[in-house]
């Protein structure tokens, strides 16, 4: 089990208390549906503006001053065109060498068009020429009527009515919710921040604001990965505090916490081995195979962590309740654990098997994220039922048995057969036990 724990640790940032999560739109789509694969093929084979259905948008504007007053700014000038072109070139440079590096043809803006054959950068347009085609009477009605109409339509769509902001569309060819999209979003955000820093002196207040569906999902995952450990620990603290008051024991929560945390690391580690490393792909079973490079979907830990904790504590409380009852009836510490394990074993085993078989149906689902949920639930239930309940919990309860009940007072042990053995291994007080039992 130790390798499973270590595998989970590779996806945890302990300094920031965050869990590394993956995502891909593909894992939420039916495995046998062809629409998503068709869409990715369209993105690959057709021009960016046609094939990419979720582009990134970058807004060029000026923020209000430090005193809250609005800064007057008009984007209809050559200076703004040059700034937009400079921004686009910085994004191309920042993504160069990555799997999905940008090129000039993937930008749509009034300020640029395609690639400059001499420099390899975006081809920056002349504002006066664009404005002439757009507003001149002769261009509108005689020489360039259709071109003028199209340019005006583009201007109306990408420049705000009061001309204080300009929109640049970016069309990267990728799954907008894939790990590659998340990495591209991080790179572009950093490049835009760097560009604003460079322009902060010469053009105070200028701002490049980015929006993309992948960026929204990335922020949601980042917030969840940061808050999930905190929420889990708070839920565990509340649950264990209630257990301490219920049983009147100060130390039993610490013992049960260990029997919850450790199996959780085994379960998450096993899921990462299966769905991130692909260790079971030789089985050729879709429900136990990777889906692209998405890894373990971010929703899976969110939906299963507290469930697994509740399931583990449920079985352990059931077991410890019987152990405590036997101890109050006068059985020794170790004897009470043995009797409690024997008394609850069949019930917990049957309940666990029924629940595991129920969730195992999710491994046959056609949606990958359902397979991941099913695997984690089945693995967790099986481990809790046959490993934690039968081995780990009794072992923890056997360590300093008095701490299972303190500060509650237990009666003097009257029936003991595990702690008192002769040199030859025979039970010295077996006859006494038989007499008491009769």
Order of alpha helices (4+ residues) and beta strands (2+ residues): alpha-beta-beta-alpha-alpha-beta-alpha-beta-beta-beta-alpha-alpha-beta-alpha-beta-alpha-alpha-alpha-alpha-alpha-alpha-alpha
